[in-house]
Amino acid sequence: MSETILFKRPKTLSPISTKYCGGCGHGVIHRIVAEVIDELGMQEKTVFVNPVGCSVWADLYFDTDTVQPPHGRTPAAATGIKRALPDHLVICYQGDGDMAAIGTAEMIHAANRGEKFTTIFVNNAIYGMTGGQMAPTTLVNQRSTTSPLGRDPKEAGMGYPIRVSELLETLDGSAYIARGAVNSAANVRKTKSYVKRAMELQTKGVGFTMVEILSPCPTAWHVEPLEALSWVEKNMYPVFPLGEIKKYEGALG
């Protein structure tokens, strides 16, 4: 009896065991990104730029060149790499704590300048690796180690969750902004289409592209992995709606 192989590990992913927590979305996101790199035939010309946080482990899993800058400085490093190697696929792989807090200035100015790299922005509404503290994207009333009673905008210093995609959409240098999720098979497929579109546009040199991906973090949320999937839909969708937030309307040269 013959067997048909329907799925196999993307060449761009290294054959090693995961270090991520059970139910974490990073592994699924890695596969999506690796599949797109394979489909574009860009493995030998891809550079990952991944900072501190759960993103720090990305260089273990992607069989590509990688650069690990200081916390929050990923867009600054990616700018230099892309300008030096314009024919390469340069990918920033950042979490919400990194990109929307210490790296806010670098992210905004890179997008505003229209730097021609792609950012994969993993939003799980919490600081995952460092202890479950409140992040810039933490939801109102969401509990964390630094907001044990829930995030209260009226409490000094807490504020509101930042909608990074909507913020970057307003900048003329951003060419394509989308928000997907990995909490269902349908969303995984849709998110992959966003990632592929963003990277294809990068190869055309049209400007800054970014895909925000809502990702479960059962450990920091203190829920079971299955519950975390529905938590994304119930709690994150209303604040961070899915879809293509800024489509590229120009001609591709």
C-alpha positions in Angstrom: 0.0 0.0 0.0 1.5 3.3 -1.1 1.5 6.4 1.1 1.1 10.0 -0.1 2.9 12.7 1.8 0.6 15.6 2.2 2.7 17.8 4.5 6.4 18.0 5.3 8.7 20.2 7.2 9.6 23.3 5.3 13.3 23.4 4.2 13.7 26.7 6.0 12.8 25.2 9.4 15.5 23.3 11.3 14.6 19.8 12.4 14.8 20.4 16.2 12.4 20.1 19.1 10.6 23.2 20.2 11.4 25.2 23.4 8.0 27.0 23.4 5.3 26.3 25.9 2.5 24.0 25.1 -0.2 25.8 23.1 2.1 28.8 22.2 1.4 30.2 18.8 5.0 30.9 17.9 5.5 27.4 16.4 2.6 27.8 14.0 3.8 31.2 13.0 7.3 29.8 12.4 5.8 27.3 10.0 3.8 29.8 8.1 6.8 32.1 7.6 9.0 29.2 6.6 6.5 27.9 4.1 6.4 31.3 2.5 10.1 31.7 2.3 10.3 28.2 0.6 7.6 29.2 -1.8 9.4 32.4 -2.7 12.7 30.5 -3.1 14.4 32.9 -0.8 16.0 30.7 1.9 19.6 31.4 0.8 18.8 35.2 0.8 16.8 35.6 4.0 18.0 37.4 7.1 16.0 37.2 10.3 16.3 40.0 12.8 15.0 38.8 16.2 15.4 40.6 19.6 14.9 39.7 23.2 11.7 38.0 24.3 10.2 34.7 23.1 11.4 36.0 19.7 14.9 35.4 20.8 14.6 31.7 20.0 13.7 32.2 16.3 17.3 31.8 15.2 17.2 28.3 16.6 14.4 27.3 14.3 15.0 29.1 11.0 17.8 27.8 8.8 18.7 31.2 7.5 21.1 34.0 8.4 20.1 35.8 11.6 21.0 38.9 13.5 20.1 39.4 17.2 20.0 43.1 18.1 19.4 44.7 21.5 15.9 44.8 22.9 13.7 47.0 20.7 16.3 47.9 18.2 15.2 45.3 15.6 13.9 47.9 13.0 17.1 49.9 13.3 19.2 46.8 12.6 17.0 45.6 9.8 17.2 49.0 8.1 21.0 48.7 7.9 20.9 45.1 6.7 18.3 45.8 4.0 20.1 48.8 2.7 23.4 46.8 2.6 21.7 43.8 1.0 18.7 45.1 -1.0 18.3 41.8 -2.8 17.7 39.9 0.4 14.5 39.1 2.2 14.9 40.9 5.6 12.4 39.9 8.3 11.9 41.5 11.7 10.4 38.9 14.1 9.1 40.9 17.1 6.7 40.5 20.0 4.3 43.1 21.4 6.4 43.9 24.4 9.5 44.5 22.3 7.9 46.3 19.3 5.2 48.4 21.1 7.3 49.4 24.1 11.1 49.8 24.0 11.1 49.6 20.2 8.3 52.0 19.5 10.4 54.8 18.1 12.4 52.5 15.8 9.3 50.9 14.5 7.4 54.1 13.8 10.3 55.8 12.1 11.3 52.8 10.0 7.7 52.6 8.8 7.5 56.3 8.2 10.7 56.2 6.1 9.3 53.3 4.1 12.1 51.0 4.9 11.8 48.0 2.6 11.7 45.1 5.1 8.9 43.0 6.5 7.9 42.8 10.2 6.1 39.8 11.7 4.6 41.2 14.8 3.4 38.6 17.3 0.8 40.0 19.6 -0.2 37.9 22.6 -1.2 40.8 24.8 1.4 40.0 27.5 5.1 39.9 28.2 5.6 36.1 27.8 9.2 35.2 28.5 10.0 37.7 31.3 7.2 36.9 33.7 3.8 37.8 32.4 3.9 41.5 33.0 1.4 44.0 31.5 2.4 44.8 27.9 1.4 47.8 25.7 -1.1 45.5 24.1 -2.6 44.1 27.3 -6.4 44.4 27.2 -8.4 46.5 29.6 -9.3 44.5 32.7 -6.8 41.8 31.7 -4.7 40.5 34.6 -1.0 40.2 34.6 1.8 40.1 37.2 2.0 43.9 37.2 -1.8 44.4 36.9 -3.1 41.7 39.3 -6.5 43.3 39.5 -6.7 43.9 35.7 -5.5 46.7 33.5 -7.3 49.8 34.6 -6.9 52.8 32.3 -7.9 55.1 35.2 -5.0 53.8 37.2 -1.9 56.0 36.9 0.6 54.5 34.4 -1.6 51.8 32.9 -3.3 53.5 29.9 -5.0 51.6 27.1 -3.8 48.8 24.7 -2.0 50.2 21.7 -3.3 49.2 18.2 0.0 49.1 16.4 -1.4 48.2 13.0 -3.8 51.1 13.0 -1.0 53.4 14.1 1.3 52.4 11.3 -1.5 52.5 8.7 -1.6 56.3 9.0 2.1 56.6 7.9 2.8 57.3 4.3 5.8 55.0 4.2 3.9 51.9 5.2 2.8 50.0 2.1 1.0 47.0 3.5 -0.4 46.3 7.0 -2.5 43.2 7.9 -3.6 41.5 11.1 -4.2 37.7 11.3 -4.4 35.1 13.9 -3.4 31.5 14.5 -6.2 30.2 16.7 -8.0 28.2 14.0 -7.1 26.4 10.8 -9.0 29.0 8.7 -7.1 31.9 10.4 -3.8 30.1 9.8 -4.5 29.9 6.1 -5.6 33.5 5.9 -2.7 34.7 7.9 -0.3 32.8 5.6 -1.8 34.7 2.7 -1.1 38.0 4.4 2.5 37.0 5.2 3.1 36.0 1.6 1.6 39.2 0.3 3.8 41.2 2.6 7.0 39.4 1.6 6.2 39.5 -2.1 5.8 43.3 -1.8 9.1 43.5 -0.1 10.8 41.7 -3.0 9.2 44.5 -5.2 10.7 47.2 -3.0 7.5 49.1 -2.4 8.1 50.1 1.2 7.5 48.9 4.8 5.2 45.9 5.2 3.9 44.3 8.4 1.7 41.4 9.5 0.5 41.5 13.1 -0.5 38.0 14.3 -2.7 37.4 17.3 -1.2 34.5 19.2 -2.2 32.5 22.2 0.0 32.5 25.4 -1.6 29.9 27.7 1.2 30.1 30.3 1.1 33.8 30.9 -2.7 33.9 30.5 -3.1 31.0 33.0 -5.5 29.1 30.9 -5.4 25.7 29.2 -4.2 25.6 25.6 -7.6 24.8 24.1 -9.2 27.6 26.1 -6.5 30.0 24.9 -7.7 29.6 21.3 -11.2 30.7 22.2 -9.7 33.5 24.5 -8.1 35.0 21.4 -11.5 35.2 19.6 -13.5 36.3 22.6 -11.2 38.9 24.0 -8.7 40.0 21.3 -10.8 40.2 18.2 -13.0 43.1 19.5 -9.8 45.2 20.3 -7.7 44.0 17.4 -9.9 43.2 14.4 -8.6 40.9 11.8 -8.1 41.7 8.1 -6.0 43.7 5.7 -5.7 47.1 7.3 -3.7 48.8 4.6 -3.6 47.3 1.1 -1.0 48.2 -1.4 -2.7 50.0 -4.3 0.3 51.0 -6.4 1.7 49.3 -9.5 4.4 46.7 -9.1 7.5 47.4 -11.2 
